[in-house]
Structure formats: C-alpha cells, structure tokens
C-alpha cells in the first residue's frame, strides 16, 4: 500500500520497540513498553474481531514515520463499531501522514459497513484536537490520568470499621494465582463489575483468554499487589497495582471493581488504602491511575485519597451509518 512519501504495511514484531520509542517522543509522561504494546494487541486475537494494524515507512529513508490501527474493541465488542488510533512521529507531523492514515482506516471501516468510529486525543494537544474536530468526531467522555504522591500520604492503620465482618481481604499470592478456581473467580468479578462502568459503547466483557492477557500476562502484573475482597468463595471486589515501564519509583492502579450488591460499603476504599500501604512499604514514591469522568464513585474515592489529575483525554465518536 503506497502513499505520497510513505509505504503502508502490516505491523511486525520488530516494530513494537520503535512504536514504544515513538510513544515516548509524543507523550514522555505516558511511557508504554514494547511488551505492553504486544499484550494490548494480543487482546485483539479473537476470531470475532477485525483488526488492521499498519506501520508507515518513509519511501526516501525507510524509517518508520507512524502507526495506525483499526479494530473492534475487545471489551465493548460490536462488529459494526471500530476504534481508530493514529500515531505520527513529531518530525513527520504537518505533512499529511495523519490524514492519509485516517483515510485508509476510515475507508476500511466503511467497506465493512461500520456504524461509527471511536477515537481519543489528549486535551492538552491543540494539533490533535483540531484533527479530531475536522475529522468529524464529537466528544462523549473524558478520561483523567491522575497521580498520587505517596510522600504526602500517611500509611493505613488497620482495617476500616465499616467493612462488613464477612468480607475477607487477601492478595493473589495468598489466594494462589495459579489455581484455576482463583482465576475463574477473578474473571467472573472482572466481567460482572466492569459491565456497570462507563465506557464507549456497551460492555460485552472479555473472553477468558483476553482476561488472562489483560491480567495475569500483563508485563507489569504483581500478584502480591493484586488485592481481592472475598465473601466465602466469591470475589466481590478487587484492585491491582502494576509496574510502570521506565518509572521504577511508580506503580499504576490497574483495574478496580466491585459487584453491585457490595458497593457503598467501603470495600473498594479499603482495598485502595491497603494498596497504598503496599506501595509505601516497598519504597515506591508515586501511584498513577486512569478514570472515566463519568465513573463518579471511583473518582470520589481517588480524590479523597489524594490523587490529582495530571492529564485529560477526550473520547469521542464519529457516526458513519445509521444503525439498522
């Protein structure tokens, strides 16, 4: 596939290192390792999911100038709705490569009779915002990336008295992360609790293999820092901390979720307090997290714990066809 000044080809395994470096150039405060990029794309290895993952090579130098992706969301799976992502090397921006990528990806979506496209841009990036608007996207949600300075937080002291007596809290190390029943309990909790969280589209849940890729096979997975709240043999709430590429003093708060019947009882807050205690005890300085602006309960918990917003992402959609 040729373009003015560029050749477009499918992404290959060696490209992930370059894509990781390019991510660091574009967003130095949001680093992603090659292994994490591979892990994200593994979530798309499902026979139901269409994916088009492209790299753009400069025809003059042969160097990679950018990446573009079109795919059905594995979490909000709908064969008529597609996520679109474009990343262009800063040295190549302003030359039309982003527009060329978008044209290729939108055409592919329309050829599959897509109803709409989803895309995200940083609110602090004027160039991307203009591209977002000119391409026909309308804002629907915001996502807030927040940071907690652990030096400003006192360590948790004991268990909060509001936690119901029947709720027991443990780490996955204590539960046994290799035990099939442990993985199945966490899978059921992830899918059931996650379907109530605000998102683009209607949550469909992960397949079990996608769940394993997103959790146990994640490059930053820390079983000792993945906490679960259990009632009998049922997991009712969880929160996890993950290692962060290039930031040895930082952990990222991954998934936090609670079953509907156990919300409002202080369980998620207690899990987060204990996670903060783990991070402080092991010498970490910061925690980071991402929250949808519409997920008011989690936003309030994080604000009460001291998290402060550092970066805002605009999530939007572009209507292509009316749904039948």
VEXROVO-524332 format. One record per residue (C-alpha): residue in three letters; x negated, y, z negated. Coordinates in steps of 0.2 Angstrom, whole numbers, padded with zeros to 4 digits, always signed. Example, Ala and Ser with C-alpha at 12.3 -4.5 7.8 and 13.67 -1.06 7.14 Angstrom:
<recs>
Ala-0062-0022-0039 Ser-0068-0005-0036 
</recs>
This chain:
<recs>
Unk+0000+0000+0000 Unk-0008+0016+0006 Unk-0005+0034+0001 Unk-0013+0051+0006 Unk-0030+0049-0003 Unk-0026+0034-0013 Unk-0023+0015-0011 Unk-0010+0007-0022 Unk-0012-0011-0028 Unk-0006-0023-0042 Unk-0015-0020-0058 Unk-0028-0034-0063 Unk-0035-0039-0079 Unk-0051-0029-0077 Unk-0040-0013-0076 Unk-0035-0013-0094 Unk-0051-0007-0100 Unk-0050+0008-0088 Unk-0032+0011-0092 Unk-0037+0011-0111 Unk-0050+0024-0107 Unk-0039+0034-0097 Unk-0026+0034-0111 Unk-0039+0041-0122 Unk-0043+0055-0110 Unk-0025+0060-0108 Unk-0020+0058-0127 Unk-0035+0057-0138 Unk-0024+0057-0153 Unk-0015+0041-0147 Unk-0028+0028-0143 Unk-0022+0010-0136 Unk-0035-0004-0134 Unk-0036-0015-0119 Unk-0029-0030-0129 Unk-0014-0020-0135 Unk-0010-0015-0117 Unk-0011-0033-0111 Unk+0000-0038-0126 Unk+0013-0025-0120 Unk+0013-0032-0103 Unk+0015-0049-0109 Unk+0032-0044-0116 Unk+0037-0042-0098 Unk+0033-0061-0093 Unk+0051-0066-0093 Unk+0059-0074-0078 Unk+0074-0061-0080 Unk+0063-0046-0080 Unk+0057-0037-0064 Unk+0040-0028-0066 Unk+0030-0018-0054 Unk+0013-0014-0061 Unk+0002-0003-0050 Unk-0015+0005-0050 Unk-0021+0019-0038 Unk-0038+0019-0031 Unk-0046+0034-0023 Unk-0050+0030-0005 Unk-0065+0040-0005 Unk-0074+0034-0021 Unk-0065+0018-0025 Unk-0062+0024-0043 Unk-0046+0021-0052 Unk-0036+0038-0052 Unk-0020+0032-0061 Unk-0007+0019-0065 Unk+0012+0017-0063 Unk+0024+0004-0070 Unk+0042+0000-0066 Unk+0051-0014-0077 Unk+0066-0019-0086 Unk+0065-0016-0104 Unk+0062-0032-0114 Unk+0071-0025-0129 Unk+0085-0017-0120 Unk+0086-0029-0106 Unk+0098-0024-0092 Unk+0094-0029-0074 Unk+0101-0013-0067 Unk+0091-0001-0079 Unk+0072+0002-0077 Unk+0059+0010-0087 Unk+0046+0020-0077 Unk+0028+0025-0083 Unk+0015+0036-0074 Unk-0002+0040-0080 Unk-0014+0050-0069 Unk-0032+0054-0073 Unk-0034+0073-0078 Unk-0047+0075-0064 Unk-0034+0069-0051 Unk-0019+0079-0058 Unk-0011+0093-0047 Unk-0015+0083-0031 Unk+0002+0075-0029 Unk-0003+0057-0036 Unk+0011+0058-0049 Unk+0024+0062-0036 Unk+0018+0048-0025 Unk+0018+0036-0039 Unk+0036+0041-0044 Unk+0042+0040-0026 Unk+0035+0022-0024 Unk+0043+0017-0041 Unk+0060+0025-0038 Unk+0061+0018-0021 Unk+0058+0000-0028 Unk+0071+0003-0041 Unk+0084+0010-0029 Unk+0081-0005-0017 Unk+0086-0016-0032 Unk+0102-0006-0034 Unk+0096+0001-0051 Unk+0109+0012-0060 Unk+0097+0023-0069 Unk+0079+0026-0074 Unk+0071+0029-0092 Unk+0056+0039-0094 Unk+0046+0048-0109 Unk+0035+0063-0109 Unk+0026+0072-0123 Unk+0035+0088-0128 Unk+0018+0097-0130 Unk+0013+0094-0112 Unk+0020+0108-0101 Unk+0015+0099-0084 Unk+0023+0083-0089 Unk+0039+0092-0095 Unk+0040+0101-0078 Unk+0038+0085-0069 Unk+0051+0076-0080 Unk+0064+0090-0076 Unk+0060+0092-0057 Unk+0062+0073-0055 Unk+0079+0073-0062 Unk+0078+0067-0080 Unk+0089+0073-0094 Unk+0084+0072-0112 Unk+0093+0059-0123 Unk+0082+0056-0138 Unk+0066+0061-0146 Unk+0053+0051-0154 Unk+0042+0058-0168 Unk+0025+0052-0172 Unk+0021+0056-0190 Unk+0005+0054-0201 Unk+0003+0052-0220 Unk-0012+0057-0229 Unk-0015+0044-0242 Unk-0026+0055-0252 Unk-0011+0065-0256 Unk+0000+0050-0262 Unk+0000+0043-0280 Unk-0001+0024-0280 Unk+0016+0015-0283 Unk+0018+0009-0301 Unk+0028-0007-0302 Unk+0045-0011-0294 Unk+0059+0002-0292 Unk+0073-0002-0304 Unk+0086+0000-0290 Unk+0080-0016-0281 Unk+0093-0030-0283 Unk+0087-0043-0295 Unk+0090-0057-0282 Unk+0078-0049-0270 Unk+0060-0055-0270 Unk+0046-0047-0260 Unk+0031-0055-0253 Unk+0018-0054-0239 Unk+0017-0065-0225 Unk+0001-0073-0232 Unk+0011-0078-0247 Unk+0025-0085-0236 Unk+0014-0094-0224 Unk+0013-0085-0207 Unk+0010-0102-0198 Unk+0026-0110-0205 Unk+0039-0112-0191 Unk+0053-0108-0204 Unk+0044-0091-0209 Unk+0043-0086-0190 Unk+0061-0091-0187 Unk+0067-0081-0202 Unk+0057-0065-0197 Unk+0063-0067-0179 Unk+0081-0068-0184 Unk+0078-0052-0195 Unk+0070-0043-0182 Unk+0083-0046-0169 Unk+0098-0043-0181 Unk+0092-0027-0189 Unk+0085-0020-0173 Unk+0101-0020-0164 Unk+0108-0006-0175 Unk+0093+0005-0172 Unk+0095+0020-0160 Unk+0087+0016-0143 Unk+0089+0020-0124 Unk+0102+0008-0118 Unk+0110-0007-0128 Unk+0098-0018-0138 Unk+0098-0036-0132 Unk+0085-0042-0144 Unk+0068-0051-0140 Unk+0066-0069-0134 Unk+0056-0079-0147 Unk+0041-0078-0136 Unk+0042-0060-0134 Unk+0044-0058-0153 Unk+0028-0068-0156 Unk+0019-0057-0144 Unk+0026-0041-0152 Unk+0022-0048-0170 Unk+0010-0062-0173 Unk+0000-0060-0157 Unk-0002-0041-0158 Unk-0020-0036-0159 Unk-0018-0026-0175 Unk-0007-0040-0184 Unk-0011-0040-0203 Unk-0001-0054-0211 Unk-0007-0048-0228 Unk+0001-0031-0224 Unk+0017-0038-0217 Unk+0030-0037-0231 Unk+0046-0046-0232 Unk+0061-0045-0244 Unk+0069-0062-0247 Unk+0086-0067-0254 Unk+0085-0086-0256 Unk+0078-0092-0239 Unk+0085-0077-0230 Unk+0074-0062-0225 Unk+0084-0046-0227 Unk+0071-0033-0224 Unk+0053-0030-0218 Unk+0040-0018-0215 Unk+0022-0020-0207 Unk+0006-0012-0206 Unk-0006-0014-0191 Unk-0024-0010-0187 Unk-0027+0005-0175 Unk-0039+0005-0161 Unk-0054+0017-0164 Unk-0047+0023-0181 Unk-0055+0012-0194 Unk-0048+0023-0208 Unk-0030+0022-0202 Unk-0016+0009-0202 Unk+0000+0010-0191 Unk+0018+0006-0198 Unk+0025-0006-0186 Unk+0042-0012-0187 Unk+0053-0008-0202 Unk+0071-0015-0203 Unk+0085-0021-0215 Unk+0100-0031-0212 Unk+0116-0021-0213 Unk+0123-0028-0229 Unk+0107-0024-0238 Unk+0105-0006-0233 Unk+0106+0008-0245 Unk+0099-0002-0260 Unk+0081+0005-0260 Unk+0074-0011-0252 Unk+0065-0003-0237 Unk+0059+0012-0248 Unk+0051-0001-0260 Unk+0043-0011-0245 Unk+0035+0006-0239 Unk+0029+0010-0256 Unk+0021-0006-0258 Unk+0013-0005-0240 Unk+0006+0012-0246 Unk-0001+0004-0261 Unk-0009-0009-0250 Unk-0017+0004-0239 Unk-0024+0014-0253 Unk-0031-0001-0262 Unk-0040-0006-0246 Unk-0048+0011-0243 Unk-0038+0017-0229 Unk-0035+0036-0228 Unk-0020+0038-0216 Unk-0004+0029-0211 Unk+0005+0033-0194 Unk+0022+0029-0189 Unk+0035+0032-0175 Unk+0053+0036-0177 Unk+0068+0039-0166 Unk+0075+0056-0171 Unk+0092+0048-0172 Unk+0087+0035-0185 Unk+0091+0046-0199 Unk+0089+0034-0214 Unk+0071+0029-0209 Unk+0067+0047-0205 Unk+0073+0052-0223 Unk+0063+0038-0231 Unk+0047+0043-0222 Unk+0049+0062-0226 Unk+0052+0058-0244 Unk+0036+0048-0244 Unk+0026+0062-0237 Unk+0025+0058-0218 Unk+0023+0074-0207 Unk+0027+0075-0189 Unk+0012+0076-0178 Unk+0018+0073-0160 Unk+0035+0073-0152 Unk+0040+0063-0137 Unk+0055+0067-0126 Unk+0065+0051-0120 Unk+0077+0054-0105 Unk+0086+0045-0091 Unk+0090+0049-0073 Unk+0106+0042-0065 Unk+0104+0034-0049 Unk+0120+0025-0046 Unk+0137+0025-0054 Unk+0139+0008-0064 Unk+0152-0003-0057 
</recs>
